């Protein structure tokens, strides 16, 4: 299934900002159907409002968990202020991912 426009923006921003070795983006909006905040970019039910991301990048080396979350949130500031209601982040270094 092709990515929607918000997932594509997330992929572009995280790729540009972190040069990840691995990047997985899951649109989890369908599990939140019926919630008052569903709708995402186009207002349709289940549409790009909740995401799970896994990012593996050397950019996270030397950073703690909170700093990694802040880094990702900073790159996606505009999306989190608009269509994205919830973002679950798994941010790992390559060594942690291999571990």
URVEN-V292181 format. One record per residue. N is the residue number from 1. RES is the residue in one letter. SS is DSSP state (h for helix, s for strand, l for the rest). PSI is psi in whole degrees, 0 to 359 (* if undefined). OMEGA is omega in whole degrees, 0 to 359 (999 if undefined). Layout:
# URVEN-V292181
{{N;RES;SS;PSI;OMEGA} {N;RES;SS;PSI;OMEGA}}
This chain:
# URVEN-V292181
{{1;X;l;129;182} {2;X;l;152;178} {3;X;l;148;174} {4;X;l;177;184} {5;X;h;325;180} {6;X;h;316;177} {7;X;h;322;178} {8;X;h;317;178} {9;X;h;317;178} {10;X;h;313;180} {11;X;h;315;181} {12;X;h;315;183} {13;X;h;318;179} {14;X;h;324;177} {15;X;h;315;180} {16;X;h;318;185} {17;X;h;336;187} {18;X;h;350;184} {19;X;l;58;186} {20;X;l;149;172} {21;X;l;331;177} {22;X;s;138;178} {23;X;s;118;178} {24;X;s;131;179} {25;X;s;122;180} {26;X;s;122;174} {27;X;s;109;184} {28;X;l;15;186} {29;X;h;326;182} {30;X;h;330;179} {31;X;h;352;183} {32;X;h;20;180} {33;X;l;137;179} {34;X;l;350;177} {35;X;l;152;184} {36;X;l;342;184} {37;X;l;7;180} {38;X;l;163;174} {39;X;l;329;175} {40;X;h;216;189} {41;X;h;325;186} {42;X;h;7;177} {43;X;l;2;181} {44;X;l;151;181} {45;X;l;135;178} {46;X;l;15;187} {47;X;l;101;167} {48;X;l;54;177} {49;X;l;342;181} {50;X;s;129;181} {51;X;s;150;168} {52;X;s;129;177} {53;X;s;141;171} {54;X;s;124;182} {55;X;s;125;175} {56;X;s;116;186} {57;X;l;144;174} {58;X;h;343;178} {59;X;h;340;181} {60;X;h;353;181} {61;X;l;132;180} {62;X;l;357;179} {63;X;l;143;172} {64;X;l;175;183} {65;X;h;316;183} {66;X;h;318;179} {67;X;h;323;177} {68;X;h;316;178} {69;X;h;317;179} {70;X;h;322;179} {71;X;h;310;180} {72;X;h;313;179} {73;X;h;322;178} {74;X;h;320;179} {75;X;h;331;184} {76;X;l;24;184} {77;X;h;312;183} {78;X;h;318;181} {79;X;h;322;180} {80;X;h;337;177} {81;X;h;349;184} {82;X;l;254;191} {83;X;l;338;184} {84;X;l;117;181} {85;X;l;323;184} {86;X;s;139;180} {87;X;s;116;175} {88;X;s;127;187} {89;X;s;128;170} {90;X;s;106;184} {91;X;s;119;186} {92;X;s;153;169} {93;X;l;163;178} {94;X;h;322;179} {95;X;h;319;178} {96;X;h;321;180} {97;X;h;327;181} {98;X;h;338;189} {99;X;l;*;999}}
